Amino acid sequence: MKKGRNSTVAETKKNLLTRAGLNKLEKELQDLKVNRRQEIAEKIKEAREQGDLSENAEYDAAKDEQREIEERIVAIESLLKNAEVVDDAEEGSINIGCKVKLYDKEFDEEVEYHIVGSTEANSLQGKISNESPVGMALLHHKAGDTVTVETQAGALEYKVLSVERFNEE
């Protein structure tokens, strides 16, 4: 069996983002490159002017901060390089970029989640990844559907109450 030339090359994982997530990353990158770089250069300049750099804690702290800023810039640029905006979900069907209201049958309560790409996930803000067990199980369901999510703790059952696109900036 003949193998294709690219068969051994690993596919680059796409970073799925909502439009709002993409905008947020682009704004952060712009701020880091334009404002934060300039601020840190000023801090380093001021610390240098204080004399002996070997015992200058302000200089060391400024250099550490500069390194963190540059690492974040590289990380964001890498994310954006492989970013794919997901905005074309079928109307009423759960996909990335949707806000879903669910009825949690076990806890007899309503919960609300935003389905986002893994790079935007933040459970404290109610943003769950499409790759998480709950996110994966919900994909492509519609209002009225009952969804069972298999977890290590057992099966969870949700009834989808509503699905809507969300646009947060």
C-alpha positions, 0 to 999 in steps of 0.5 A, a space after each residue: 500500500 502506497 502512503 501519501 507524502 503528507 501521511 506522516 505529517 500531523 495535522 495542525 489542530 484548529 483553534 475554534 473561536 467565536 467571533 467575540 473570542 477572536 476579537 478579544 484576542 486581537 484586542 489583547 494582542 494589540 494592547 500588548 504590542 502597542 501599550 504594554 511593550 512601551 510601558 515595560 521599556 520605560 520601566 526598564 529604562 528608569 531602572 537602568 538609570 538607578 545604577 548597579 543592575 546586579 542588585 536592582 530588584 526593579 530592573 529584574 522585575 521589569 525584565 521578568 514582566 517583559 518576558 511574560 509579555 513577550 511569551 503572551 504575545 507569542 501564545 496569542 499569535 500562535 492561537 490566531 495563526 490556527 484560529 477558525 471562527 465558527 459562526 455558521 451553526 444551523 439555526 436553533 442547533 447547539 454549536 460553538 457560539 450558542 448560549 444554551 439554557 438547560 434543565 438539570 434533572 438531577 439537581 432540579 435546576 436551570 443552568 445556562 452555558 455558552 458553548 465556546 472553543 477550548 481556548 475560550 473555555 472558562 467555567 467560572 463565566 459559564 463558558 464550556 468547551 465544545 470538547 468537554 463532555 457536556 459540550 460534546 454531548 450538547 452539540 447539534 441538539 435543539 430545544 426540547 431534546 433530552 441529552 444524556 452526558 456520560 461522566 466519570 461520576 455517572 450519567 447526567 441528564 439535561 433537557 434543552 430549554 433554549 438555544 440562541 446565538 450569543 454575541 458578546 464583545 
